Amino acid sequence: MKPETRRAGRPPQNASHRLARAHRILDTAADLVLRWGYDKTTVEDIARRAGVAKGTIYLHWKTREELFAALVRRERVEMVTEVRRRLGDGPATLRDLLRSLASEVLGRPLMRASVLGDSEVLGRLTRQKRDGAAGAELGGDFQAYLATLRSHGALRSDLSPAEHVTILVSVLYGSLLVSPRMPAGYRPPDERLAELIADAGGSATEVAGPLPADVTRAVTRATLEYVDAILEAARRKLRVSLGFRENEEFEENEENAR
């Protein structure tokens, strides 16, 4: 079946109104895709539930795929924003980052489906290029972050950079995959599972014992800078998906729209 597509028109000129309407459409799309799955959710369904004409959706996105890409990108921005809020001003270690990231993925069904490639929820979208949540966090920027921690003596020196990444990916993804398949009595609450993921990943990769104060400060700085960087990258992608190019314009209208 070919993707639904229409020629895009010009969205309304009032940026705040356009953004508010886009968010309303995305809210509806999120509800329907979690209820019915991506493959069964049509633009007609979304338009009807959102109270707009089908053509109005195509004023914002040329295809259904672009609409759902915007949905996943928005969810990722919200997730990383909350991770950053949880970390505050520090101290912030790799273990703290893992705990916050795991907790947010576990608490967001759409993000969890995106991370795990859940075909029941995301259908064909799982076989297309998309913004994976934790997948993006564990890419090149994440490796550079780990290299910084290693240079400060905060990570085990007997493990190679590739081994650090392998361990952390295995702990995070493995826990997310296995937990729902465990018998009910062996399935911890989400917040407890996030703690277990953080403890397992941290214990396997961090150096034992407390760190000197200067190293703790350096690790906190590196962790917060890393999260800030991936948050800004996520926001840039979302701006494009919502039809904005200038950072200032988007940020100002985002506050007014939501």
C-alpha positions as CSV (number, residue, x, y, z in Angstrom):
1,M,0.0,0.0,0.0
2,K,1.5,3.4,-1.0
3,P,2.0,6.1,1.6
4,E,-0.8,8.6,1.8
5,T,0.4,11.9,0.3
6,R,-1.0,15.2,-0.8
7,R,0.5,18.4,-2.1
8,A,1.2,20.6,0.9
9,G,-0.3,24.0,1.0
10,R,0.6,27.0,3.1
11,P,0.0,26.8,6.8
12,P,-1.8,29.7,8.5
13,Q,0.4,32.8,8.8
14,N,-0.1,33.2,12.6
15,A,2.8,31.1,13.9
16,S,1.3,30.5,17.4
17,H,-2.0,29.4,15.9
18,R,-0.3,27.1,13.4
19,L,1.8,25.6,16.2
20,A,-1.1,25.1,18.5
21,R,-3.0,23.4,15.8
22,A,-0.1,21.2,14.9
23,H,0.2,20.1,18.6
24,R,-3.5,19.3,18.7
25,I,-3.1,17.1,15.6
26,L,-0.1,15.4,17.1
27,D,-1.9,14.8,20.4
28,T,-4.7,13.1,18.5
29,A,-2.2,11.0,16.5
30,A,-0.4,9.9,19.6
31,D,-3.6,8.7,21.2
32,L,-4.7,6.8,18.1
33,V,-1.4,5.1,17.3
34,L,-1.1,3.9,20.9
35,R,-4.7,2.6,20.7
36,W,-4.8,1.1,17.2
37,G,-1.2,1.0,16.0
38,Y,0.5,3.0,13.2
39,D,-0.6,0.8,10.4
40,K,-4.3,1.1,11.3
41,T,-4.3,4.8,12.0
42,T,-5.2,6.9,8.9
43,V,-5.0,10.6,8.3
44,E,-8.8,10.6,8.1
45,D,-9.0,9.1,11.6
46,I,-6.7,11.8,12.9
47,A,-8.5,14.6,11.2
48,R,-11.9,13.5,12.5
49,R,-10.7,13.1,16.1
50,A,-8.8,16.4,16.0
51,G,-11.7,18.3,14.6
52,V,-10.0,19.5,11.4
53,A,-10.3,18.8,7.7
54,K,-8.1,16.1,6.2
55,G,-6.6,18.8,4.0
56,T,-5.6,20.8,7.0
57,I,-3.2,18.1,8.1
58,Y,-1.5,18.2,4.7
59,L,-1.0,21.9,5.3
60,H,1.4,20.9,8.0
61,W,2.9,17.6,6.7
62,K,3.1,16.4,3.1
63,T,2.7,12.7,4.1
64,R,1.5,10.6,6.9
65,E,5.1,9.4,7.5
66,E,6.2,13.0,8.1
67,L,3.4,13.5,10.6
68,F,4.4,10.5,12.6
69,A,8.1,11.5,12.4
70,A,7.1,14.8,13.9
71,L,5.2,12.9,16.6
72,V,8.2,10.8,17.6
73,R,10.5,13.9,17.5
74,R,8.2,15.8,19.8
75,E,8.1,12.9,22.2
76,R,11.9,12.7,22.2
77,V,12.2,16.4,22.9
78,E,9.8,16.1,25.9
79,M,11.7,13.0,27.1
80,V,15.1,14.6,27.0
81,T,13.7,17.8,28.5
82,E,12.5,15.8,31.5
83,V,15.8,14.0,31.8
84,R,17.6,17.4,32.0
85,R,15.1,18.6,34.6
86,R,15.7,15.5,36.7
87,L,19.5,16.0,36.6
88,G,19.2,19.6,37.7
89,D,22.5,21.3,38.5
90,G,24.1,18.0,39.6
91,P,26.0,16.1,40.8
92,A,25.2,14.1,37.6
93,T,27.0,10.9,36.9
94,L,26.6,8.3,34.2
95,R,24.5,6.3,36.6
96,D,22.3,9.3,37.2
97,L,21.9,9.7,33.4
98,L,21.0,6.0,32.9
99,R,18.4,6.2,35.7
100,S,16.7,9.3,34.3
101,L,16.8,8.1,30.7
102,A,15.5,4.6,31.6
103,S,12.7,6.1,33.7
104,E,11.6,8.4,31.0
105,V,11.6,5.7,28.3
106,L,9.6,3.3,30.6
107,G,7.1,6.0,31.4
108,R,6.4,7.0,27.7
109,P,4.7,4.2,25.7
110,L,5.4,5.9,22.4
111,M,9.1,6.4,23.1
112,R,9.4,2.9,24.5
113,A,7.8,1.5,21.3
114,S,10.3,3.6,19.2
115,V,13.3,2.5,21.2
116,L,12.4,-1.2,21.0
117,G,11.1,-1.1,17.4
118,D,7.6,-2.3,18.6
119,S,5.9,-3.3,15.3
120,E,2.5,-3.7,17.1
121,V,2.5,0.0,17.8
122,L,4.6,1.5,15.1
123,G,4.1,-1.0,12.3
124,R,5.9,-0.1,9.1
125,L,7.4,2.9,10.8
126,T,9.8,0.5,12.6
127,R,11.3,-0.5,9.2
128,Q,11.9,3.1,8.1
129,K,14.5,5.6,9.2
130,R,13.3,7.3,12.3
131,D,14.5,9.1,15.5
132,G,15.1,6.4,18.1
133,A,15.2,7.7,21.6
134,A,17.9,5.8,23.5
135,G,19.4,4.7,20.1
136,A,20.3,8.3,19.4
137,E,21.6,8.9,22.9
138,L,24.0,5.9,22.4
139,G,25.4,7.1,19.1
140,G,28.6,9.1,18.4
141,D,27.9,11.9,20.9
142,F,27.4,9.3,23.6
143,Q,30.7,7.7,22.8
144,A,32.4,11.1,23.0
145,Y,30.8,11.6,26.4
146,L,32.1,8.3,27.6
147,A,35.6,9.2,26.3
148,T,35.4,12.4,28.4
149,L,34.5,10.4,31.5
150,R,37.3,7.9,30.8
151,S,39.8,10.8,30.5
152,H,38.8,12.0,33.9
153,G,39.3,8.5,35.4
154,A,35.6,8.0,36.1
155,L,35.3,4.8,34.0
156,R,37.2,1.6,34.2
157,S,40.4,1.7,32.2
158,D,40.5,-2.1,31.7
159,L,37.5,-1.8,29.3
160,S,37.8,-0.5,25.8
161,P,35.4,2.3,24.6
162,A,33.6,-0.3,22.5
163,E,33.2,-2.5,25.5
164,H,31.8,0.3,27.6
165,V,29.2,1.0,24.9
166,T,28.4,-2.7,24.5
167,I,27.7,-3.1,28.2
168,L,25.5,-0.1,28.5
169,V,23.5,-0.8,25.4
170,S,23.0,-4.4,26.5
171,V,21.9,-3.4,30.0
172,L,19.5,-0.7,28.8
173,Y,18.0,-2.5,25.8
174,G,18.1,-5.9,27.4
175,S,16.2,-4.8,30.5
176,L,13.6,-2.9,28.4
177,L,13.0,-6.0,26.3
178,V,13.0,-8.7,29.0
179,S,11.0,-7.0,31.8
180,P,7.6,-7.2,30.0
181,R,8.2,-10.9,29.3
182,M,8.9,-11.8,32.9
183,P,6.3,-13.5,35.1
184,A,4.3,-11.0,37.0
185,G,6.0,-11.6,40.3
186,Y,9.4,-10.9,38.8
187,R,8.4,-7.7,37.0
188,P,9.5,-4.7,39.1
189,P,7.7,-1.3,38.9
190,D,9.1,1.0,36.3
191,E,11.0,3.3,38.7
192,R,12.6,0.3,40.4
193,L,13.6,-1.1,37.0
194,A,15.2,2.2,36.1
195,E,17.2,2.0,39.3
196,L,18.3,-1.5,38.5
197,I,19.4,-0.5,35.0
198,A,21.4,2.4,36.4
199,D,23.0,0.3,39.1
200,A,23.9,-2.5,36.6
201,G,25.3,-0.2,34.0
202,G,27.1,1.9,36.5
203,S,28.6,-1.0,38.5
204,A,29.9,-2.6,35.3
205,T,31.5,0.5,33.8
206,E,32.4,3.1,36.5
207,V,35.4,2.9,38.8
208,A,34.8,1.7,42.3
209,G,34.6,4.0,45.2
210,P,34.0,7.8,45.5
211,L,35.6,10.2,43.1
212,P,37.7,13.2,44.1
213,A,35.7,16.4,44.2
214,D,37.4,17.9,41.1
215,V,36.6,14.7,39.1
216,T,33.0,14.8,40.4
217,R,32.6,18.3,39.1
218,A,34.2,17.4,35.7
219,V,31.8,14.4,35.4
220,T,28.8,16.6,36.2
221,R,29.8,19.2,33.7
222,A,30.4,16.6,31.0
223,T,27.0,14.9,31.7
224,L,25.0,18.1,31.7
225,E,26.7,19.3,28.5
226,Y,26.0,16.1,26.8
227,V,22.3,16.2,27.7
228,D,22.1,19.9,26.7
229,A,23.7,19.0,23.3
230,I,21.3,16.1,22.5
231,L,18.3,18.3,23.7
232,E,19.3,21.1,21.3
233,A,19.8,18.6,18.4
234,A,16.3,17.1,19.2
235,R,14.8,20.6,19.2
236,R,16.3,21.4,15.9
237,K,14.8,18.4,14.3
238,L,11.4,19.1,15.8
239,R,11.5,22.7,14.5
240,V,12.0,21.4,11.0
241,S,9.1,18.9,11.4
242,L,6.8,21.7,12.6
243,G,7.8,24.1,9.8
244,F,10.1,26.4,11.7
245,R,13.6,27.4,10.7
246,E,14.6,30.1,13.2
247,N,15.3,29.0,16.7
248,E,14.1,32.3,18.3
249,E,10.8,32.2,16.4
250,F,10.1,28.6,17.3
251,E,10.9,29.0,21.0
252,E,8.8,32.1,21.4
253,N,5.8,30.6,19.6
254,E,6.2,27.2,21.4
255,E,5.6,28.9,24.7
256,N,2.5,30.6,23.4
257,A,1.1,27.5,21.7
258,R,1.3,25.1,24.6
